[in-house]
Each structure stands twice: as structure tokens, then as C-alpha cells.
Amino acid sequence: MFNYRLVFQFLGLLLLIEGICIWLCIPVSMFFHDHELVPLGISGCISVGTGGTVLLMNRKATKSMSARDGFLIVAIGWVMFSLFGCLPFILSGEIPSFTDAYFETISGFTTTGASILGQVEMLPHGLLFWRSLTQWLGGMGIIVMSLAILPLLGVGGMQLFVAEVPGPVPDKLHPRIKETAKRLWAIYIIFTIVEILLLWMGDMELFDAICHSFSTMATGGYSTRTASIAHWDSPFIHYVITVFMFLAGTNFTLSYFAMHRRFDKVWRNEEFRYYVGILAGFTLLLSVILFVTESGSGEESFRLAIFQVVSIVTTTGFVTYDYLTWIPLVGIIIFMMMFFGGSAGSTGGGIKILRIVLLLKNSASELKRLIHPHAVIPVRFNKNAVTPDVLNNVFAFISFYIITLVIGVIVMAAMGYDLGTSFGSVAATLGNIGPGIGLVGPIENYAHIPGFGKWFLSFLMLIGRLELFTVLILFSPGFWKK
């Protein structure tokens, strides 16, 4: 039923890659004369040693992968990556608690950005770099990364691609899945490099520019400063990050078309037009509210509004201001935006614009069917009729999302948290946003959450990043039956 040897072979490969990535932090630590060389070195050795051993023990695995194998590899792979990825924090003693270290790490890999750190600047540069790198690796996806680097040990990888890449229907840029993965990572790297250079030009130190570019393109939100982007009182830096958050929340297939000057395909994409319209609408609304109530200039109100709108909708989670100090109406609007998410095929979390649009379109069609019961009224997207399978997938996803949200709020409330904090923490972790409302607002952190709560929210981060089905299917009895 399951090709366990192939599953372990691939998991060993992932650990090898992770160990090498941990070692990449050593030069950073050496440059800044940190004292974290040994913890980083040992952590990398443990990952590489374990991965290499598992890989060699299963080197004779048959090259046949089923969809079940794909789901198993992706779900276990993300948990395992976070498990070994928290070693640098534990061995260095900077985050001695295993629960806290795992929470911080899985928050990084899932690009959530929820942190337990009170003073981020206290971390050594090597660990700050690893913290940001976890988000960059998780943004495009650790499975997609491995598909781009290696030919999957001779195995076709569509099952893995479908299980990890967000969206109802994954977009392929090439008939061969490895070539699609390479193109996606090439776009990702190009955008990251361009943002690093622009932030560096804007008087942000190179180290900070690299770390924030990693977090921006991953829509992750980890910052090297406790005050997040508010630390830099620079309109140029704010606008640069806003632009790249927008790009990170856009379907990377459209970015590929734009790079090849096929702008007509970009604008004809219906989801992209809705994405732009939603951002523009919320920005205009928030700009007017801030201009009227906060007595700021027009430019400042617009900048604060567009930054926070793009940050929340794309689920990045950067902040330039404590939005909970604005009038209560703004807090309600911010909370509403947490459920949109970026485009399908982006690094953003949340429900995704595509699903919301399809839900609204089908609801409108259903009203028409009530008036004209014998009419055939298909749901169309990008001028094509949407198949019932895709619509069923969308309805099932949104139903599971709402059910999970409600259960999560009940669990957090049962631990004694108020309704605002319960909703805020669950919405922010399930949607991979990071900052929420209540006691987990933009200037707060998750350190006060008890151990059970942190593990529960870590689980929400994981299922949110892998779009619910990839993880929840493992809890289905039918998944394990022959």
C-alpha cells in the first residue's frame, strides 16, 4: 500500500538539505563574531548525519510513488523539518524550552511569523539569519525546493507538488514537474535579490535587508527588530516592502508571464483583478478612516493604510504601527482581512482570493437557478466553466476552515483567554499571518500562551500552510486502509 522505503528515502534527502542550510548560517555567525558556531555546526551535523543514514538505508527503494506516499512525505517532512530546525535555538541556549523552540521554528517554516521572543535583537546574528532563512525556505516550499535541486531520485513528483503547493488547482509552467519547480524558485530568488538591493539602497543595513527580504518574499513577517518595520521611519523602505509583499501574494505563474512581457495574460487573469481590487478597496477605506481620525497627512495615512492592508491580506504580518490603537472599526476591518489570503500559487496563506471568488460566484448562480430552475447556469472563471470537482473542493476547504476556526476558538477560550484573543490567535495561526488581535496583537507575542496552547497553535500553523487536506487526510481511517 505505502512505499515506506521511498518515503524514508525522501525524508532523508530533506534532512540532508536542511543540515546544509543550517551550515550556511555559520559564515554569518563568524562574520559578526557570534559565539554560536558550535551549536550551528552540531545542529547541521545531526541533520546531515541522520538524513544521510536514512537515505543510505533506503537507497534501494522502488521508484513508484502513489498519491498517499506524497501526502505522507509532505506532512511528515514539514514536521520533521521543524523538529530538526529548532536544534540551533535549543543547543545555543537562546530558546532552552523545546516547546518554545519548536513553536518559533514551525512558525518560521510555515511562514506564520508568530513569535515567543520578547526582544528579537537579543538573538545572535547567526540565529537571526537561520530564523529568517526558515521562512524563506518554507515560503516556496521545502518539497518544491527539493524537486528543483534534485530529480527526485528518479521518481515523478506531481503527487508531492499537488500536496504542498497552495490553491485548488496547482499551476504548472512546464510539462515536467522538476522544470516547473526550477522556474518557481528562479522567480523567487530574483525577486529576493532585487528587494535586498533596494532595501540596502534605502539605508537598511545589508544583514537586515537580507533577512527582511527573506521574510517578505515568503510572506512570513519575521523581523530582526522587535518593532518590526516600524523600526525604520523611512517611506522608501515601507513602500519597497509593500511592493514585494504584493508580488509575493500574487500567483507566481503570473510573475513568470510578466517577466516574459506577456502582460495581457496577467491582466486577463480574473483572480489577479479581484486581488488588486480588494487591496485597493481596503486601502482606500483605511486611508480615509486614518486621515479623518488620526490627524495625519494624506501621504502618511495612505502609507500606513496600504502597508497594513497588503501585509494582512497577503498574510505577511509586518507592521509599521500598532493598529489596535486606532479606532475599533479599524480592528474589525483588520480582522476581516485575515481571512482573504493571497492568490492561489503564491506564498501567502489564508483561504485564498480564488476560493472566495468561486464561492461568491456559485452563490450568485444558485440565486439565478432558484429563479430559473431549468436553466443551465455554469460558474465561470477566466471565461471557462469551473468543473464540479473544483467547486466541491472549494466548498469542502472553506467548510473545514470554518469548522477548524470555531474549534480553535473554543479550545483557546477553554484555556481562559478572552474572545478577542481566542479569535485573534486562531485566525492568525491558521491563516499563517502572525500578529492577530487581543493579547497577540502587533506589539505583543505568544510567549504567554501555555505549553498546550503553543502545540495546538503549532498544529494550526501546519494545517494552514498545507491547506488543511494534506494533513487532515492522515487522520482519515480510509487513508491507512489497503
N, C-alpha and C positions, 0 to 999 in steps of 0.2 A: 504493500500500500504506500508506504513512505520510503523514499530513498535516503535513509538516515546517513549513510556514508557520504553521500553528496552534500547533505545538509551540513554535516560536521566539516566537510572539506571547505565549504564556502565560509562557514563561520571562522575557521582557522585563517582563511585568507583575510577576512575582515580584521581580525586581531593583529595580523602582521601589518596591515595598512595603518591601524591605529597606533601601534607601537612606533612606527616610523614617524608618524605625525607628532607624537609626544616628543620624540628626539629633536624635531625641528625647533622646539622651544628652547633647547639647550644653548644655541648660539645667542639667542636673545638674552637669556639669563647671564651668559658670560659677558656680553657687551655692557650690561648695566651693573655688573659686579654683584649680582644677587648671590644668595647662598642656597639656591635651590637646585644646583647641578646634580647632586646625588639623588634626591627624590625623583627628579625628572628622568635621570638615567636609569634608575632602578625600575620605575614605572614602565618605561619603554621596554626594558629587558623582560619584564614579566609578561607584557603583552606580546612581544615578538616571540619569546620562548614558548609561551602557551600556544599561540597561533601556529607557529612552525611545527610544534609537536603534533597538534591536532591535524594539521594539513598533511604531514608525512604519514600519520597512522591511517589516513583515509585516502591516500593518493591513488588507490586502485578502484575508486568508486565508479560505477557505471554512469555514463553521461546522459541520463534520462531524467528530466525534471518535470514533475506534474505541477498543476496549479496549487495543490496542497503543500507541496515542498516549498513553493515560492512564498506562500503566506507564512509558513513556519520559519523560513530563513529570515524574512524581513522582520517579523515580530520579535524573534529571539535575538536577532542581530542588533536591533536598537537597544534592547535591554542590556545585552552583553557589552555593547559599546559604552553605555553609560556606567556599567559596573566597573570596567577596567579604566574608564576615563576619569573616575573620581580618585584613582590612586595618587596622582600628584598632590591633590589637596590634602589627603589623609597622611601620606608619608612625610609631607613637609611640615605637618602640624598646624597649617594655617586654618584648616577646617577639620578638626580632630574627630568630630562626630560623623559616623558613617552615614546616618540618615541625612544630615545636612549636606555632606559632600555629594551624596547621590542625588539629592534634590537639586543642588546647584548644577550638577553635570547634566542630568537629563533635561533640565530647563534650558541648558545650552544647546544640546544636540537637537531637541525638538523646536528650537528657535523661539521658546516662550519668553525667556528673559526675566522670569520671576526669580528673585534672589533672596538669600538669607543673610547677605553681608550688610552690615551697618555702615562701615567705612571701606568702600571699594579701593580707595587709594592705598590702603594698608597692605594690600597684596603685592608681592614682588612682581617685577615685570614679566618674568618667565611664566608665572601662573596667570597673570592678566592676559598674556598672549594666548596661552592654552585655553583660557576661558572664552576668549573671542573666537579662537580657531574652532572650538566645538560648535559654535553657532554657524560658522561659515561652512563647515563640513556637513552639518545637518540641514543647511538651507537647501542645497540642491539634492541632498540625499546621499547617504553613505553607500547604498546599493547602486545608485546611478553612478557614483564615483568609481566603484569597483568595476562596473561594466565598461566605463570609459578607459580605465587603465589596462585591464587585462581582458582577454577574450573569454572570460568566464570559464576558464579551464576546459574549453571545448564544448560548453553547454549553451543552448539558446536561452536568452534571458528575458523574454517577453513576460513570463509569469512574475518575475521579480519587479520589472518595470511597472506593470499594472498594479501590483500590490503596494508600491511605495509612492509613485507619482500622484499628486493630488488632482482631483477632478473626476467627473462622471465618466469621461472618455479621454484616455491619455492621447496626446498628440505625438505623432512620430514624424521626425524630419527626414528620415531615411528608412528604406525598407529593412535595413539591418539595424537591430536594436543597439548594437555597440556603437555604430556611427551616430545614431540619434543621441546617445549619451555623451559622446565626444563633442558634438555640436552644442548641446546644452551647457556643458562645462566650459567650452570655449567662450560662449557669450557671457557666462557668469564671471569668468576670470577677467575678460576685457572690461566689463563694467566695474569690477572691483578695482582694477588698476587705475582706470580713469578717475574714479572717485578719490582714491588715495592721493593722486597728484593734485586734484582740485582742492581737497581739504588742506593739503600741505601748503599750497599756494595761499590759502586763506589764513595763514599764520597758526594752524594747528600743528603741533609737533608731529614728526613723522610716525613715531610709535603710536600716538593717539589716532592719527589719520588711518593707519593700517587697521588698528583694532576696530574703529568705528565703521570703516568700510566693510570689514568682515561682517559686522552685526547688521549694517544697513542692507546689504545685498541678501542676507539671509532672512531679512525682516525679523531679526532676533531681539534687538534692543539692549544687549549688554553694553555698558559703557565703562570706560576706565575711570570715570568720576562719579561720585555719589550723587551729584546734582544732575547727572545725565547731560544732555546737550545744553541745558541752562547754564552750565559752567562757562560756556563761550558766549559772550554778549556780542555776537557777530552776525549780522543779517546775511552776509555771504555764506558763512558756514551753515546757517539754518536753511537757506534756500537750496544749497547744494545737496544736503542730506534729504530735503523734501523731494527733490527731483529723482534721486536714486531710490528712495523709498517707493515712489510712484512706479519707477521702472521695475523694481523687484516685485511689486504687486501686480504687474502686467504679465500676461501669458508669454513665456519665453519664446514660443513659436512666433509670435508677432514681432518680438525683438529681432529674431532671425530674419524675418521678411523685411523689416525696416533697415537692417544692416545691408540688405541686398537691394535697397531702394524700391521695394515693392510696397510703397506706402498705400496704394489703393486697397491691398488686401488687409492692411491694418485697420483703416477707417471703415471698411465694409464689414468688419467683424462686429457683430451686434453686442457681444459681451463687452468689448472694449468701449463702445459708445455708452453703454449703461454705466460702466466703471467710471468713465470720465464725468458723466452726468451726475452720478451720485456724489463723487468728490466735489464737483463744482457746486452742487446744491447745498451740501452741508457746509462748505467753506463760506459761501455767501451768507447763509443763515447765521453761522457762528461769528462771522466778521461784523455783521450788523449788531448782533447782541453785545459783543465786546466793545464796539465803538460807542454804543449808547450807554452801557452800564459801567465800563471801566475807565472812561475818560482818557483813553489813549489816542494816539494819532491814527490816521487811516491806514498808513503802511504797517504800523506795529500791530494793529488789530487784525489786519489781513494776514500778516506773517504768523502771528500766534495761532490764528484760526486754521490756515492751510497746513501748517506743520502738524498740529494736533489731529486734524481730520485725516490727513494722509497716514500719519503714524498709527492711529487706531484702526482705520478701515483696512490697511494692509497688514495689521497685527504686528507691527514692528515694536511699538511700545516705548520709543524715545519720548522724552518730554522736554519742553522749554519753559514750562510754567506749571504750577500746581493747579490743575483745572478744577479741583474740588473747592478752591477758594473763590471761584466765580459763582454767579447766582445759581440756585438749584436747578433751573431749567437747563443750564449747560451740562450739569452732571447727568441729567436724564438723556440728553442728546448723545453724550459720550457713551453711555451705557447702551443705547440703541445701536450705535455704530459698531460695537463689539461683535455683533452677530453677522455683519456683512462679509468680512474677509476679502481677500484679493481675488484675482481672476483664477480660473482653473489653469493649471500648468504654470503657476507662479510659485514663489517660495512662501507666500502668505498662507495663514491658517484660516480659521473661521468656516462658515458654511459655504462660502464662495458665491460671487455675483451670479455665475451661470445658473446655479441651483435655484437661487431666489427668483431670477427672471423666469425660469421654466415653471416654477411653482405658480407665480402670478399669471403667466400666460395660460396655463392649464385651467386655473380658476376662472379666468375670463371666458375661456372656451366652454367651460362647464355651464356658465350662466347662459351662454348662447344656445347650448344644447337643450336647456330647460325650456327656452322659448321656441326652438325649432327641433323637437325631439327626433325627427327623421333625417336631419341634415348631417352630413359628414364634415366635421369641422376639425381638421388636424391642427396640432400645435406646431407652429413653425419657428425655427431659429436659424438665422443666417439664410433665410428663404428656403430652407429644407425642412421637410416634415420630420419631427422628432419621433423616433420609434417608441413603442410602448415599453420596451425593456429599459430604455434610458429614463423615461418618466417614472417608472416603478422604482428604479434605483434612486432617483432624486427624492421621491416621497418617502421611501424607506430610510434614507440617510437623514432627512430633516426630522422624521418621527423619532428615530433613535437619538438624534442630537437633543431634541426637546426632552425626551424621557431621561436621558443621561443628565441633562442640566437640572431637572427637577429633583432627581435622586441625589445629585451632588449637593444641591442647596439644602435638602433635608439632612444629609449627613453633616454638613458644616454647622447647621443650626443646632443639631443634636449635641454638638461639642460646645455649645454655649455662645456662638457668635450671633451678632445681630443680623437682621435680614439683608441690610446693605452689604456687609462684609461677606455674608454667605453667597449672595448672588455675584458680588464682585470677584471673589476668589475663584469660584467655579467657572464663571464666564471667561475670566482672564486666562485660566489654565487650559480649559477645554478648547478655547479659541486660539491658544498659543500667543497671547497678547502680552502678558507680564503684569503691568500695573492695572489695577482694577479700580474699585470704589470702596468706601468704608475704610477699614483698618489695613487694606492692601492697596491704598491709593498711590499716586505717583511719587510721593516723598516718603512712603513707608516701604517696608519689606515683609518677607514671610517668616522671619525668624521667630515670631511669637506663636506661630502655628505649632500645635503639639505634634509629636512624632507620628501618630497615626494619621493626622491630617496631612502631613507632608507626603507620606507614602500614598495616600488617597489622591492628593492633587498631582503627584508624580504620574500616577496611572492615568489621570485625565489628560495630562500633557501628552502622554504617549498615544492614547487612542485619538486625541485631537490631531496630532501630527500625521498619523497613519490613516486618518479619515474613517475612524470607527470600525469599519467592516474587517480590515486586516487583522485587528486584534480580537474583536468580539467573536469572529468566526471560530477562533480557537476554543471558545467556551461552549460551542455547539456540539452536542454529543455526536451528531452526524458527521462532523469533521474527522473524528477519530475512528469511525467505522469503516470497514472494508467495502 
